[in-house]
Amino acid sequence: MRALLAGAATALLLAMTAAAHAAGEPLNVCLDEDLPPLSAHHRGKPDAGFDVALAQVIAERLGRPLNIQWFESKLDEDSSPALEANALLSDGRCSLVGGYALTTDSLKAPGVATAKLPDFDGATRDDRRRRIPIGVLAPSQPYIYSPMTVVLGPKAKDRVKDRKISDIGDLAGLRLTIESGTLGDAILMTFDKGKLIEDITHLVPGRSDLLGELERGEFDATLLDLRRFDAYRADHPDTKITASGYYYPIGANRGYVALETDKALLEAVNKVLSDLQAKGTIAELGKAAGLTWLPPREPIILGDVWLKILNR
């Protein structure tokens, strides 16, 4: 019995020592440098965004200084946000990746043993060449819901008239534009067996100015991430583009992701998130960042999004 009690006391002492040690260490959080108004890190400008403010509050609640590791996620066929996040965590660049879309695909065990790091602040030439042995990701509880929304150009009012956009089918007859190969493209092109195809003009991602062309009245409507529309409105306070108020019913929650082996940190973060959510603090942080904050909703982790779209 004495040996058992001594063992329990030793384990408790070790846990307390580890907690005290962690309390003095920085909370390292990886954030995308170009995802406003969630997170933004641009030369000559102060770091900004909802995820920056939220990470700061969490670090304060945990009694730890915050250190943000900024990274760049490139949109191309060879990139994988899940593998990039895993590589950053597995290489010890951070303990948490924020603003992570919680889907079954993004959280499944990787099918490869190693992955390349994305470009990150402070990366060397060798860092860009290395492949990192990776682990398995585990999510925190979600803290925001990110849907896609329909936004309308200045000439759309004359075409829509008194019609309310309450479904994708209500876009029939409008001049639609979408970036090729995106989720929005798949939604519009497959709707009702291709009913909208003749109304759609495709633009090349990264080469065309989607919202700029909508602003100029070249098109009537598009479907895009609500976060992206919030960012455009912040940069163009006099914009004539308007929100339709319609959210596509398939969207993803966002939260933190860590390595599966870092369960203690996730439990501590979840406890803080629950408290912040209950007090309305997270919603206030979203509003202050110029974000249309929507509370997380079921399903917590989104299933096969492509299958859901095709079955609608």
TORBABA-639884 format. One record per residue (C-alpha): residue number from 0; z, x, y. Coordinates in Angstrom, 2 decimals. Example, Ala and Ser with C-alpha at 12.3 -4.5 7.8 and 13.67 -1.06 7.14 Angstrom:
<atoms>
<atom seq="0" c3="7.80" c1="12.30" c2="-4.50"/>
<atom seq="1" c3="7.14" c1="13.67" c2="-1.06"/>
</atoms>
This chain:
<atoms>
<atom seq="0" c3="0.00" c1="0.00" c2="0.00"/>
<atom seq="1" c3="0.92" c1="2.84" c2="2.37"/>
<atom seq="2" c3="-2.40" c1="4.50" c2="1.64"/>
<atom seq="3" c3="-4.23" c1="1.24" c2="2.32"/>
<atom seq="4" c3="-2.44" c1="0.73" c2="5.64"/>
<atom seq="5" c3="-3.05" c1="4.32" c2="6.60"/>
<atom seq="6" c3="-6.74" c1="3.90" c2="5.85"/>
<atom seq="7" c3="-6.95" c1="0.74" c2="7.92"/>
<atom seq="8" c3="-5.14" c1="2.40" c2="10.81"/>
<atom seq="9" c3="-7.50" c1="5.37" c2="10.65"/>
<atom seq="10" c3="-10.56" c1="3.08" c2="10.68"/>
<atom seq="11" c3="-9.16" c1="1.17" c2="13.65"/>
<atom seq="12" c3="-8.45" c1="4.42" c2="15.50"/>
<atom seq="13" c3="-11.96" c1="5.68" c2="14.84"/>
<atom seq="14" c3="-13.46" c1="2.40" c2="16.07"/>
<atom seq="15" c3="-11.36" c1="2.51" c2="19.24"/>
<atom seq="16" c3="-12.31" c1="6.13" c2="19.82"/>
<atom seq="17" c3="-16.01" c1="5.32" c2="19.35"/>
<atom seq="18" c3="-15.78" c1="2.36" c2="21.72"/>
<atom seq="19" c3="-14.04" c1="4.45" c2="24.34"/>
<atom seq="20" c3="-16.65" c1="7.17" c2="23.97"/>
<atom seq="21" c3="-19.49" c1="4.65" c2="24.30"/>
<atom seq="22" c3="-17.87" c1="3.14" c2="27.38"/>
<atom seq="23" c3="-18.38" c1="6.41" c2="29.24"/>
<atom seq="24" c3="-21.95" c1="6.91" c2="28.11"/>
<atom seq="25" c3="-24.96" c1="5.51" c2="29.99"/>
<atom seq="26" c3="-26.51" c1="2.33" c2="28.68"/>
<atom seq="27" c3="-30.11" c1="3.42" c2="28.21"/>
<atom seq="28" c3="-32.57" c1="0.56" c2="28.58"/>
<atom seq="29" c3="-36.35" c1="0.87" c2="28.30"/>
<atom seq="30" c3="-38.37" c1="-1.34" c2="30.66"/>
<atom seq="31" c3="-42.09" c1="-1.76" c2="31.28"/>
<atom seq="32" c3="-42.95" c1="-0.22" c2="34.63"/>
<atom seq="33" c3="-45.58" c1="-2.80" c2="35.53"/>
<atom seq="34" c3="-44.38" c1="-6.24" c2="34.52"/>
<atom seq="35" c3="-43.37" c1="-7.91" c2="37.79"/>
<atom seq="36" c3="-41.31" c1="-9.88" c2="38.56"/>
<atom seq="37" c3="-39.55" c1="-8.94" c2="35.31"/>
<atom seq="38" c3="-39.63" c1="-5.20" c2="35.96"/>
<atom seq="39" c3="-41.47" c1="-2.86" c2="38.32"/>
<atom seq="40" c3="-41.29" c1="0.88" c2="38.93"/>
<atom seq="41" c3="-43.83" c1="2.12" c2="41.47"/>
<atom seq="42" c3="-43.90" c1="5.37" c2="43.38"/>
<atom seq="43" c3="-42.48" c1="5.06" c2="46.88"/>
<atom seq="44" c3="-40.86" c1="1.69" c2="46.17"/>
<atom seq="45" c3="-37.38" c1="0.83" c2="44.88"/>
<atom seq="46" c3="-37.13" c1="-0.31" c2="41.28"/>
<atom seq="47" c3="-37.18" c1="-4.08" c2="41.16"/>
<atom seq="48" c3="-37.25" c1="-7.11" c2="38.90"/>
<atom seq="49" c3="-35.23" c1="-9.61" c2="36.95"/>
<atom seq="50" c3="-34.75" c1="-7.29" c2="33.95"/>
<atom seq="51" c3="-33.52" c1="-4.50" c2="36.22"/>
<atom seq="52" c3="-30.87" c1="-6.76" c2="37.74"/>
<atom seq="53" c3="-29.86" c1="-8.21" c2="34.36"/>
<atom seq="54" c3="-29.53" c1="-4.77" c2="32.75"/>
<atom seq="55" c3="-27.34" c1="-3.66" c2="35.65"/>
<atom seq="56" c3="-25.00" c1="-6.62" c2="35.21"/>
<atom seq="57" c3="-24.77" c1="-6.06" c2="31.44"/>
<atom seq="58" c3="-24.03" c1="-2.35" c2="31.90"/>
<atom seq="59" c3="-21.26" c1="-3.21" c2="34.38"/>
<atom seq="60" c3="-19.75" c1="-5.76" c2="31.97"/>
<atom seq="61" c3="-19.77" c1="-3.12" c2="29.22"/>
<atom seq="62" c3="-18.19" c1="-0.55" c2="31.52"/>
<atom seq="63" c3="-21.14" c1="1.81" c2="31.24"/>
<atom seq="64" c3="-23.50" c1="3.31" c2="33.84"/>
<atom seq="65" c3="-27.10" c1="2.12" c2="33.54"/>
<atom seq="66" c3="-30.02" c1="4.44" c2="32.92"/>
<atom seq="67" c3="-33.52" c1="2.95" c2="32.84"/>
<atom seq="68" c3="-36.25" c1="4.68" c2="30.88"/>
<atom seq="69" c3="-39.52" c1="3.45" c2="32.34"/>
<atom seq="70" c3="-42.60" c1="3.29" c2="30.15"/>
<atom seq="71" c3="-46.19" c1="2.16" c2="30.45"/>
<atom seq="72" c3="-47.69" c1="-0.24" c2="27.94"/>
<atom seq="73" c3="-51.47" c1="-0.14" c2="27.96"/>
<atom seq="74" c3="-53.48" c1="-3.19" c2="26.99"/>
<atom seq="75" c3="-56.07" c1="-1.95" c2="24.53"/>
<atom seq="76" c3="-57.05" c1="-2.49" c2="20.91"/>
<atom seq="77" c3="-55.10" c1="0.56" c2="19.71"/>
<atom seq="78" c3="-51.78" c1="-0.33" c2="21.37"/>
<atom seq="79" c3="-48.95" c1="-2.19" c2="19.67"/>
<atom seq="80" c3="-45.98" c1="-3.27" c2="21.81"/>
<atom seq="81" c3="-43.81" c1="-3.52" c2="18.68"/>
<atom seq="82" c3="-44.60" c1="0.02" c2="17.52"/>
<atom seq="83" c3="-44.23" c1="1.41" c2="21.04"/>
<atom seq="84" c3="-40.79" c1="-0.19" c2="21.42"/>
<atom seq="85" c3="-39.80" c1="1.06" c2="17.97"/>
<atom seq="86" c3="-40.91" c1="4.61" c2="18.80"/>
<atom seq="87" c3="-38.95" c1="4.63" c2="22.06"/>
<atom seq="88" c3="-35.80" c1="3.43" c2="20.30"/>
<atom seq="89" c3="-36.24" c1="5.69" c2="17.28"/>
<atom seq="90" c3="-36.77" c1="8.73" c2="19.49"/>
<atom seq="91" c3="-33.53" c1="8.00" c2="21.33"/>
<atom seq="92" c3="-35.21" c1="7.31" c2="24.65"/>
<atom seq="93" c3="-33.14" c1="4.15" c2="24.92"/>
<atom seq="94" c3="-30.85" c1="1.89" c2="22.94"/>
<atom seq="95" c3="-32.39" c1="-1.36" c2="24.13"/>
<atom seq="96" c3="-35.88" c1="-2.48" c2="25.14"/>
<atom seq="97" c3="-35.77" c1="-5.34" c2="27.63"/>
<atom seq="98" c3="-38.17" c1="-8.20" c2="28.29"/>
<atom seq="99" c3="-39.24" c1="-8.17" c2="24.64"/>
<atom seq="100" c3="-41.19" c1="-11.17" c2="23.35"/>
<atom seq="101" c3="-39.35" c1="-12.53" c2="20.31"/>
<atom seq="102" c3="-41.97" c1="-13.38" c2="17.69"/>
<atom seq="103" c3="-42.08" c1="-12.94" c2="13.94"/>
<atom seq="104" c3="-44.96" c1="-10.48" c2="14.30"/>
<atom seq="105" c3="-43.11" c1="-8.36" c2="16.86"/>
<atom seq="106" c3="-39.96" c1="-8.22" c2="14.73"/>
<atom seq="107" c3="-41.32" c1="-7.75" c2="11.21"/>
<atom seq="108" c3="-40.67" c1="-4.49" c2="9.39"/>
<atom seq="109" c3="-43.38" c1="-2.00" c2="10.38"/>
<atom seq="110" c3="-46.11" c1="-1.30" c2="7.87"/>
<atom seq="111" c3="-46.25" c1="2.37" c2="8.88"/>
<atom seq="112" c3="-43.67" c1="5.15" c2="8.73"/>
<atom seq="113" c3="-44.39" c1="6.69" c2="12.12"/>
<atom seq="114" c3="-45.68" c1="5.64" c2="15.54"/>
<atom seq="115" c3="-46.75" c1="7.24" c2="18.80"/>
<atom seq="116" c3="-44.69" c1="6.98" c2="21.95"/>
<atom seq="117" c3="-46.18" c1="5.14" c2="24.91"/>
<atom seq="118" c3="-46.46" c1="7.01" c2="28.19"/>
<atom seq="119" c3="-42.98" c1="7.16" c2="29.68"/>
<atom seq="120" c3="-41.36" c1="8.55" c2="32.78"/>
<atom seq="121" c3="-40.77" c1="12.25" c2="32.15"/>
<atom seq="122" c3="-43.09" c1="12.51" c2="29.14"/>
<atom seq="123" c3="-44.57" c1="15.93" c2="28.36"/>
<atom seq="124" c3="-47.89" c1="16.81" c2="26.76"/>
<atom seq="125" c3="-46.09" c1="17.34" c2="23.45"/>
<atom seq="126" c3="-44.47" c1="13.90" c2="23.73"/>
<atom seq="127" c3="-47.93" c1="12.35" c2="23.95"/>
<atom seq="128" c3="-48.95" c1="14.03" c2="20.71"/>
<atom seq="129" c3="-45.85" c1="13.42" c2="18.63"/>
<atom seq="130" c3="-45.48" c1="10.74" c2="15.99"/>
<atom seq="131" c3="-41.97" c1="9.34" c2="15.62"/>
<atom seq="132" c3="-40.39" c1="8.24" c2="12.31"/>
<atom seq="133" c3="-39.53" c1="4.62" c2="13.05"/>
<atom seq="134" c3="-36.97" c1="2.10" c2="11.87"/>
<atom seq="135" c3="-36.61" c1="-1.70" c2="11.82"/>
<atom seq="136" c3="-36.12" c1="-3.77" c2="14.96"/>
<atom seq="137" c3="-33.41" c1="-6.37" c2="15.52"/>
<atom seq="138" c3="-33.30" c1="-8.84" c2="18.45"/>
<atom seq="139" c3="-30.56" c1="-9.91" c2="20.80"/>
<atom seq="140" c3="-30.21" c1="-13.57" c2="21.67"/>
<atom seq="141" c3="-32.93" c1="-14.65" c2="24.13"/>
<atom seq="142" c3="-32.31" c1="-14.90" c2="27.85"/>
<atom seq="143" c3="-35.54" c1="-16.41" c2="29.20"/>
<atom seq="144" c3="-38.45" c1="-18.54" c2="28.01"/>
<atom seq="145" c3="-41.96" c1="-17.34" c2="28.90"/>
<atom seq="146" c3="-44.70" c1="-19.98" c2="28.61"/>
<atom seq="147" c3="-48.31" c1="-20.02" c2="29.66"/>
<atom seq="148" c3="-49.25" c1="-22.29" c2="32.53"/>
<atom seq="149" c3="-52.36" c1="-23.77" c2="34.13"/>
<atom seq="150" c3="-52.91" c1="-22.79" c2="37.75"/>
<atom seq="151" c3="-55.42" c1="-24.46" c2="40.03"/>
<atom seq="152" c3="-57.80" c1="-23.05" c2="42.62"/>
<atom seq="153" c3="-58.13" c1="-24.51" c2="46.14"/>
<atom seq="154" c3="-61.16" c1="-26.64" c2="45.24"/>
<atom seq="155" c3="-59.61" c1="-28.10" c2="42.11"/>
<atom seq="156" c3="-57.85" c1="-30.90" c2="44.02"/>
<atom seq="157" c3="-61.16" c1="-32.52" c2="44.88"/>
<atom seq="158" c3="-62.25" c1="-32.41" c2="41.25"/>
<atom seq="159" c3="-58.94" c1="-33.42" c2="39.71"/>
<atom seq="160" c3="-58.23" c1="-36.09" c2="42.37"/>
<atom seq="161" c3="-55.33" c1="-38.19" c2="41.12"/>
<atom seq="162" c3="-55.48" c1="-36.78" c2="37.60"/>
<atom seq="163" c3="-52.32" c1="-34.99" c2="36.48"/>
<atom seq="164" c3="-52.67" c1="-31.93" c2="34.26"/>
<atom seq="165" c3="-50.44" c1="-32.79" c2="31.32"/>
<atom seq="166" c3="-52.54" c1="-31.33" c2="28.50"/>
<atom seq="167" c3="-55.33" c1="-28.80" c2="27.98"/>
<atom seq="168" c3="-57.74" c1="-31.72" c2="27.54"/>
<atom seq="169" c3="-57.18" c1="-32.68" c2="31.19"/>
<atom seq="170" c3="-59.12" c1="-29.54" c2="32.18"/>
<atom seq="171" c3="-62.40" c1="-31.04" c2="30.98"/>
<atom seq="172" c3="-65.03" c1="-30.99" c2="33.73"/>
<atom seq="173" c3="-63.31" c1="-28.24" c2="35.72"/>
<atom seq="174" c3="-64.83" c1="-24.80" c2="36.21"/>
<atom seq="175" c3="-62.58" c1="-22.71" c2="34.00"/>
<atom seq="176" c3="-62.21" c1="-18.95" c2="33.87"/>
<atom seq="177" c3="-60.30" c1="-16.78" c2="31.42"/>
<atom seq="178" c3="-60.05" c1="-13.12" c2="30.44"/>
<atom seq="179" c3="-61.83" c1="-12.34" c2="27.18"/>
<atom seq="180" c3="-59.77" c1="-11.62" c2="24.10"/>
<atom seq="181" c3="-56.52" c1="-12.97" c2="25.51"/>
<atom seq="182" c3="-54.21" c1="-15.62" c2="24.14"/>
<atom seq="183" c3="-55.40" c1="-17.97" c2="26.88"/>
<atom seq="184" c3="-58.98" c1="-17.37" c2="25.77"/>
<atom seq="185" c3="-58.14" c1="-18.41" c2="22.20"/>
<atom seq="186" c3="-56.36" c1="-21.54" c2="23.41"/>
<atom seq="187" c3="-59.19" c1="-22.74" c2="25.64"/>
<atom seq="188" c3="-62.04" c1="-21.81" c2="23.30"/>
<atom seq="189" c3="-60.55" c1="-23.50" c2="20.23"/>
<atom seq="190" c3="-59.25" c1="-26.63" c2="21.94"/>
<atom seq="191" c3="-60.48" c1="-29.80" c2="20.25"/>
<atom seq="192" c3="-63.12" c1="-27.92" c2="18.23"/>
<atom seq="193" c3="-64.64" c1="-26.22" c2="21.27"/>
<atom seq="194" c3="-64.66" c1="-29.15" c2="23.67"/>
<atom seq="195" c3="-64.19" c1="-26.90" c2="26.72"/>
<atom seq="196" c3="-66.57" c1="-24.07" c2="25.80"/>
<atom seq="197" c3="-69.33" c1="-25.10" c2="28.20"/>
<atom seq="198" c3="-66.85" c1="-25.12" c2="31.10"/>
<atom seq="199" c3="-65.51" c1="-21.58" c2="30.51"/>
<atom seq="200" c3="-66.57" c1="-18.36" c2="32.22"/>
<atom seq="201" c3="-65.20" c1="-15.17" c2="30.69"/>
<atom seq="202" c3="-64.02" c1="-12.18" c2="32.70"/>
<atom seq="203" c3="-63.31" c1="-8.66" c2="31.46"/>
<atom seq="204" c3="-59.57" c1="-7.83" c2="31.44"/>
<atom seq="205" c3="-58.71" c1="-4.97" c2="33.76"/>
<atom seq="206" c3="-62.12" c1="-5.02" c2="35.43"/>
<atom seq="207" c3="-62.19" c1="-8.44" c2="37.03"/>
<atom seq="208" c3="-59.85" c1="-10.05" c2="39.52"/>
<atom seq="209" c3="-58.97" c1="-13.28" c2="37.72"/>
<atom seq="210" c3="-56.64" c1="-14.79" c2="40.31"/>
<atom seq="211" c3="-58.63" c1="-13.37" c2="43.20"/>
<atom seq="212" c3="-61.74" c1="-15.21" c2="42.05"/>
<atom seq="213" c3="-59.70" c1="-18.36" c2="41.61"/>
<atom seq="214" c3="-58.35" c1="-17.88" c2="45.14"/>
<atom seq="215" c3="-61.87" c1="-17.57" c2="46.53"/>
<atom seq="216" c3="-62.85" c1="-20.87" c2="44.96"/>
<atom seq="217" c3="-65.25" c1="-19.40" c2="42.41"/>
<atom seq="218" c3="-63.42" c1="-21.35" c2="39.72"/>
<atom seq="219" c3="-61.07" c1="-24.33" c2="39.50"/>
<atom seq="220" c3="-58.46" c1="-23.37" c2="36.95"/>
<atom seq="221" c3="-57.19" c1="-20.80" c2="34.50"/>
<atom seq="222" c3="-54.48" c1="-20.47" c2="31.87"/>
<atom seq="223" c3="-52.16" c1="-17.48" c2="32.09"/>
<atom seq="224" c3="-48.64" c1="-16.17" c2="31.66"/>
<atom seq="225" c3="-46.24" c1="-17.86" c2="34.09"/>
<atom seq="226" c3="-44.77" c1="-14.44" c2="34.93"/>
<atom seq="227" c3="-48.15" c1="-13.26" c2="36.14"/>
<atom seq="228" c3="-48.54" c1="-16.24" c2="38.46"/>
<atom seq="229" c3="-45.06" c1="-15.58" c2="39.89"/>
<atom seq="230" c3="-46.06" c1="-11.98" c2="40.60"/>
<atom seq="231" c3="-49.26" c1="-13.07" c2="42.35"/>
<atom seq="232" c3="-47.41" c1="-15.55" c2="44.56"/>
<atom seq="233" c3="-44.94" c1="-12.83" c2="45.56"/>
<atom seq="234" c3="-47.79" c1="-10.53" c2="46.61"/>
<atom seq="235" c3="-49.77" c1="-13.35" c2="48.27"/>
<atom seq="236" c3="-47.29" c1="-15.65" c2="50.01"/>
<atom seq="237" c3="-50.16" c1="-17.50" c2="51.75"/>
<atom seq="238" c3="-52.07" c1="-18.16" c2="48.53"/>
<atom seq="239" c3="-53.96" c1="-21.42" c2="48.14"/>
<atom seq="240" c3="-53.64" c1="-21.30" c2="44.36"/>
<atom seq="241" c3="-51.22" c1="-23.98" c2="43.20"/>
<atom seq="242" c3="-49.10" c1="-24.58" c2="40.15"/>
<atom seq="243" c3="-50.20" c1="-27.49" c2="37.99"/>
<atom seq="244" c3="-46.70" c1="-27.97" c2="36.62"/>
<atom seq="245" c3="-48.10" c1="-27.92" c2="33.08"/>
<atom seq="246" c3="-46.71" c1="-25.46" c2="30.52"/>
<atom seq="247" c3="-48.56" c1="-24.89" c2="27.27"/>
<atom seq="248" c3="-46.16" c1="-26.01" c2="24.51"/>
<atom seq="249" c3="-46.35" c1="-22.74" c2="22.56"/>
<atom seq="250" c3="-44.40" c1="-20.00" c2="24.32"/>
<atom seq="251" c3="-42.10" c1="-17.11" c2="23.47"/>
<atom seq="252" c3="-38.52" c1="-16.36" c2="24.37"/>
<atom seq="253" c3="-37.73" c1="-12.91" c2="25.70"/>
<atom seq="254" c3="-34.66" c1="-10.84" c2="24.95"/>
<atom seq="255" c3="-33.58" c1="-7.33" c2="24.07"/>
<atom seq="256" c3="-34.53" c1="-5.47" c2="20.94"/>
<atom seq="257" c3="-32.67" c1="-2.55" c2="19.34"/>
<atom seq="258" c3="-32.80" c1="-0.71" c2="16.06"/>
<atom seq="259" c3="-31.30" c1="-2.62" c2="13.16"/>
<atom seq="260" c3="-28.72" c1="0.14" c2="12.78"/>
<atom seq="261" c3="-27.31" c1="-0.53" c2="16.27"/>
<atom seq="262" c3="-25.70" c1="-3.88" c2="15.45"/>
<atom seq="263" c3="-22.47" c1="-3.16" c2="17.33"/>
<atom seq="264" c3="-24.36" c1="-2.79" c2="20.60"/>
<atom seq="265" c3="-26.33" c1="-5.98" c2="19.99"/>
<atom seq="266" c3="-23.13" c1="-7.91" c2="19.31"/>
<atom seq="267" c3="-21.61" c1="-6.64" c2="22.56"/>
<atom seq="268" c3="-24.76" c1="-7.48" c2="24.53"/>
<atom seq="269" c3="-24.95" c1="-10.96" c2="22.97"/>
<atom seq="270" c3="-21.39" c1="-11.65" c2="24.02"/>
<atom seq="271" c3="-22.21" c1="-10.70" c2="27.62"/>
<atom seq="272" c3="-25.43" c1="-12.73" c2="27.59"/>
<atom seq="273" c3="-23.61" c1="-15.82" c2="26.34"/>
<atom seq="274" c3="-21.09" c1="-15.55" c2="29.15"/>
<atom seq="275" c3="-23.76" c1="-14.96" c2="31.80"/>
<atom seq="276" c3="-25.82" c1="-17.87" c2="30.51"/>
<atom seq="277" c3="-22.85" c1="-20.23" c2="30.56"/>
<atom seq="278" c3="-22.00" c1="-19.30" c2="34.15"/>
<atom seq="279" c3="-25.58" c1="-19.70" c2="35.37"/>
<atom seq="280" c3="-25.77" c1="-16.04" c2="36.36"/>
<atom seq="281" c3="-29.01" c1="-15.36" c2="34.49"/>
<atom seq="282" c3="-30.77" c1="-18.24" c2="36.22"/>
<atom seq="283" c3="-29.54" c1="-16.95" c2="39.59"/>
<atom seq="284" c3="-30.86" c1="-13.46" c2="38.85"/>
<atom seq="285" c3="-34.24" c1="-14.96" c2="37.94"/>
<atom seq="286" c3="-34.44" c1="-16.94" c2="41.16"/>
<atom seq="287" c3="-33.46" c1="-13.91" c2="43.25"/>
<atom seq="288" c3="-36.27" c1="-11.91" c2="41.62"/>
<atom seq="289" c3="-38.87" c1="-14.56" c2="42.47"/>
<atom seq="290" c3="-39.18" c1="-15.60" c2="38.85"/>
<atom seq="291" c3="-39.66" c1="-19.14" c2="37.58"/>
<atom seq="292" c3="-36.74" c1="-18.91" c2="35.17"/>
<atom seq="293" c3="-36.77" c1="-21.28" c2="32.20"/>
<atom seq="294" c3="-33.91" c1="-21.35" c2="29.67"/>
<atom seq="295" c3="-34.59" c1="-20.17" c2="26.11"/>
<atom seq="296" c3="-35.68" c1="-22.86" c2="23.70"/>
<atom seq="297" c3="-36.33" c1="-23.48" c2="20.04"/>
<atom seq="298" c3="-37.76" c1="-21.87" c2="18.06"/>
<atom seq="299" c3="-35.73" c1="-18.82" c2="19.08"/>
<atom seq="300" c3="-38.26" c1="-16.59" c2="17.35"/>
<atom seq="301" c3="-41.84" c1="-17.82" c2="17.60"/>
<atom seq="302" c3="-43.80" c1="-17.95" c2="14.35"/>
<atom seq="303" c3="-47.49" c1="-17.25" c2="13.81"/>
<atom seq="304" c3="-48.86" c1="-18.12" c2="17.25"/>
<atom seq="305" c3="-52.52" c1="-17.99" c2="16.19"/>
<atom seq="306" c3="-51.92" c1="-20.43" c2="13.35"/>
<atom seq="307" c3="-50.05" c1="-22.77" c2="15.70"/>
<atom seq="308" c3="-52.93" c1="-22.71" c2="18.18"/>
<atom seq="309" c3="-55.58" c1="-23.37" c2="15.54"/>
<atom seq="310" c3="-53.57" c1="-26.25" c2="14.11"/>
<atom seq="311" c3="-53.17" c1="-28.05" c2="17.43"/>
</atoms>
